[in-house]
Structure formats: C-alpha cells, structure tokens
Amino acid sequence: MRLSVTLRRVFLPAVGLLLAATSYADSKAADPHAHHRATAKSATTQHSTAQYEIPDLAMIDQHGESISTADLFATDRPVMVNFIFTTCTAICPMMTSIFQQVQTALGDDAKEILMVSVSIDPEQDSPEALAEYAEAFRAGPQWSFLTGSLEDSIALQQAFQAYRGDKMKHAPLTLLRGDAEGEWVRLDGFASATELEEACRAFLEDA
C-alpha cells in the first residue's frame, strides 16, 4: 500500500507536468530546434552552491511595473529563480510547470516565497507576452516574470552563470536561496516539484 501511495505521489504530478507543458507548447508554433527537446529528456540534476553578485538593473515585470533587480533580490524571503522565454515549446513550459506545481503544493505558504522567471528573449517577451504566459500557468502574485533590454537580460543571466550565448542553447536551471545572506543552491537540470517544495519549506522553517 505504501509503495502504491508513493508511486501515485511521483507519477501523478509528472503527468500533470507533461500535460501542462504539452498544452502550452501545442498552442504555439512547432519548435524547429532539437537542442531543447534533447535536453528535456535528461532526468539528471547537478547540485552545487554559490554566491552571486546581482547587478542593479532596471527591468519590467509582467504587469509593466519597473523592477530594480538589486531591490528584488535583497529580500529575506526564500527565492526561486529560473530562466525562460515564452516562444520556447520544450524545456521552458516544463520548467514553468514545475514552478506552478510548487506553487500549488505550497498552498498558502506560496505567498512567503519569491518566484522569479527571467526572460532570455526580451526582444520578443514584452510585458504583455509575459502576462499571457503567466496567466496560462496560473501564476500567483508572488511570481514575477521579468523582461527588459537584451543587454540587461544578458547581464542578469551572466550574474547567475546562466548565459549560454543563444536562447536555443538554453539549459534547464533553477536557483534557490533562503534569505539575503544565504548561499544560492544551484540545480542544473530538471529539479522535481517535490524537491523544490521541500527546499522552500525548509527555508521557511529556518526563517
């Protein structure tokens, strides 16, 4: 019985992830690039810790509000960060679905977490495009989608050592931090929603 419950706990969220990602991807043009699809098949995640110096950039969220990255990341709330672009039809909707699953699993505690998705294609990802994307994934008020100039997007990617030179070389990456003084936990690859939820709850317990 315990094994059955465990399997349901692992399998059902995975089904939800695939359905949500597929639904969004199917609403867009087919992705002609094979890199993302090959990356999406990888189930391995590499863990490391790091300190990053966040530049003070003037970016814009999905509501059209100006956001200072220095102020945004100065928070003592736990933070989750990923990098996406809205026309991606492979790994980006999958990563966004994972964040959405974490949001759902946290319930009322989600409001205590700062979730940030940074566009790596700001020339296409206007605030309006990000607002549509955020709505498609039922993003709550604690979840900011950032865009801005291409230079600022690249600068923020470089600050987190996430820049790959081209959006089609984009790789799955999630970054976590418990508070403004803490180290960043870097997860290269597809972190599971359960793993991220547990990390967020641990951060909240330590606060």
TORVEX-768459 format. One record per residue (C-alpha): residue number from 1; residue in three letters; x negated, y negated, z negated. Coordinates in steps of 0.2 Angstrom, whole numbers, plus 5000, padded with zeros to 4 digits. Layout:
residues N
 num residuo    u    v    w
 NUM     ALA    X    Y    Z
...
This chain:
residues 207
 num residuo    u    v    w
   1     MET 5000 5000 5000
   2     ARG 4986 4988 4995
   3     LEU 4977 4992 5012
   4     SER 4993 4988 5021
   5     VAL 4996 4971 5012
   6     THR 4978 4967 5016
   7     LEU 4980 4971 5034
   8     ARG 4995 4960 5036
   9     ARG 4986 4946 5027
  10     VAL 4972 4947 5040
  11     PHE 4982 4952 5056
  12     LEU 4997 4940 5055
  13     PRO 4988 4924 5053
  14     ALA 4977 4929 5068
  15     VAL 4992 4932 5078
  16     GLY 4998 4915 5073
  17     LEU 4982 4908 5078
  18     LEU 4982 4916 5095
  19     LEU 5000 4911 5099
  20     ALA 4997 4893 5094
  21     ALA 4981 4891 5104
  22     THR 4989 4900 5119
  23     SER 5004 4889 5118
  24     TYR 4995 4873 5119
  25     ALA 4982 4879 5132
  26     ASP 4996 4885 5143
  27     SER 5004 4868 5143
  28     LYS 4988 4861 5151
  29     ALA 4979 4864 5167
  30     ALA 4968 4880 5168
  31     ASP 4951 4878 5161
  32     PRO 4939 4882 5175
  33     HIS 4924 4884 5164
  34     ALA 4918 4901 5157
  35     HIS 4907 4895 5143
  36     HIS 4922 4891 5131
  37     ARG 4930 4907 5134
  38     ALA 4914 4917 5131
  39     THR 4911 4908 5115
  40     ALA 4929 4911 5109
  41     LYS 4926 4930 5110
  42     SER 4912 4928 5096
  43     ALA 4918 4933 5079
  44     THR 4901 4929 5070
  45     THR 4899 4914 5059
  46     GLN 4882 4907 5053
  47     HIS 4882 4898 5036
  48     SER 4870 4885 5031
  49     THR 4869 4869 5020
  50     ALA 4863 4852 5025
  51     GLN 4863 4834 5021
  52     TYR 4868 4822 5035
  53     GLU 4866 4803 5036
  54     ILE 4883 4797 5043
  55     PRO 4881 4781 5053
  56     ASP 4894 4767 5051
  57     LEU 4904 4767 5067
  58     ALA 4920 4759 5071
  59     MET 4931 4772 5078
  60     ILE 4950 4774 5081
  61     ASP 4962 4787 5074
  62     GLN 4977 4794 5082
  63     HIS 4988 4780 5075
  64     GLY 4977 4767 5084
  65     GLU 4970 4761 5067
  66     SER 4952 4756 5066
  67     ILE 4942 4768 5055
  68     SER 4924 4765 5048
  69     THR 4915 4782 5048
  70     ALA 4905 4776 5033
  71     ASP 4920 4772 5023
  72     LEU 4929 4788 5029
  73     PHE 4916 4800 5023
  74     ALA 4912 4790 5007
  75     THR 4927 4799 4999
  76     ASP 4926 4810 4984
  77     ARG 4939 4821 4992
  78     PRO 4934 4838 4999
  79     VAL 4932 4836 5018
  80     MET 4933 4847 5033
  81     VAL 4927 4842 5050
  82     ASN 4927 4849 5067
  83     PHE 4924 4843 5085
  84     ILE 4937 4845 5099
  85     PHE 4944 4837 5115
  86     THR 4962 4838 5120
  87     THR 4960 4845 5138
  88     CYS 4950 4860 5131
  89     THR 4960 4876 5134
  90     ALA 4949 4888 5124
  91     ILE 4940 4885 5108
  92     CYS 4947 4868 5104
  93     PRO 4965 4874 5102
  94     MET 4959 4889 5092
  95     MET 4949 4878 5080
  96     THR 4963 4866 5078
  97     SER 4975 4881 5075
  98     ILE 4963 4887 5061
  99     PHE 4964 4869 5053
 100     GLN 4983 4870 5055
 101     GLN 4983 4887 5046
 102     VAL 4973 4880 5032
 103     GLN 4984 4865 5030
 104     THR 4999 4877 5029
 105     ALA 4991 4889 5017
 106     LEU 4986 4874 5005
 107     GLY 5004 4868 5004
 108     ASP 5005 4853 4993
 109     ASP 4986 4854 4990
 110     ALA 4983 4849 5008
 111     LYS 4985 4831 5003
 112     GLU 4970 4832 4992
 113     ILE 4959 4837 5007
 114     LEU 4952 4825 5021
 115     MET 4953 4834 5038
 116     VAL 4944 4826 5052
 117     SER 4944 4831 5070
 118     VAL 4932 4821 5081
 119     SER 4935 4819 5100
 120     ILE 4919 4823 5110
 121     ASP 4928 4817 5126
 122     PRO 4934 4799 5120
 123     GLU 4935 4793 5138
 124     GLN 4950 4805 5140
 125     ASP 4956 4806 5122
 126     SER 4965 4790 5119
 127     PRO 4974 4787 5103
 128     GLU 4990 4792 5112
 129     ALA 4982 4808 5118
 130     LEU 4976 4812 5101
 131     ALA 4993 4808 5093
 132     GLU 5002 4820 5106
 133     TYR 4988 4833 5101
 134     ALA 4991 4831 5083
 135     GLU 5009 4832 5084
 136     ALA 5008 4848 5094
 137     PHE 4998 4856 5079
 138     ARG 5009 4848 5066
 139     ALA 4995 4838 5058
 140     GLY 4999 4831 5041
 141     PRO 4995 4813 5035
 142     GLN 4978 4820 5028
 143     TRP 4972 4824 5045
 144     SER 4963 4811 5055
 145     PHE 4959 4813 5074
 146     LEU 4945 4801 5079
 147     THR 4941 4793 5096
 148     GLY 4931 4778 5101
 149     SER 4917 4774 5113
 150     LEU 4907 4788 5121
 151     GLU 4891 4781 5113
 152     ASP 4899 4781 5095
 153     SER 4906 4799 5098
 154     ILE 4889 4805 5103
 155     ALA 4881 4796 5088
 156     LEU 4893 4805 5076
 157     GLN 4890 4822 5084
 158     GLN 4871 4819 5083
 159     ALA 4873 4814 5065
 160     PHE 4881 4831 5062
 161     GLN 4869 4840 5073
 162     ALA 4884 4845 5084
 163     TYR 4879 4837 5100
 164     ARG 4876 4849 5115
 165     GLY 4874 4836 5129
 166     ASP 4890 4840 5138
 167     LYS 4908 4844 5132
 168     MET 4908 4861 5142
 169     LYS 4893 4867 5131
 170     HIS 4904 4863 5116
 171     ALA 4902 4877 5102
 172     PRO 4914 4881 5088
 173     LEU 4908 4872 5072
 174     THR 4916 4867 5055
 175     LEU 4908 4857 5042
 176     LEU 4914 4856 5023
 177     ARG 4909 4846 5009
 178     GLY 4916 4845 4991
 179     ASP 4913 4827 4987
 180     ALA 4902 4812 4992
 181     GLU 4887 4818 4983
 182     GLY 4888 4836 4988
 183     GLU 4879 4845 5002
 184     TRP 4888 4849 5018
 185     VAL 4892 4868 5021
 186     ARG 4889 4871 5040
 187     LEU 4899 4885 5048
 188     ASP 4893 4889 5066
 189     GLY 4906 4900 5074
 190     PHE 4924 4903 5071
 191     ALA 4927 4902 5052
 192     SER 4943 4910 5047
 193     ALA 4958 4900 5039
 194     THR 4957 4911 5024
 195     GLU 4938 4907 5021
 196     LEU 4941 4888 5023
 197     GLU 4956 4888 5012
 198     GLU 4946 4897 4998
 199     ALA 4932 4885 5000
 200     CYS 4944 4870 4999
 201     ARG 4952 4877 4983
 202     ALA 4935 4880 4975
 203     PHE 4931 4862 4979
 204     LEU 4947 4856 4971
 205     GLU 4944 4867 4955
 206     ASP 4927 4859 4953
 207     ALA 4933 4841 4955
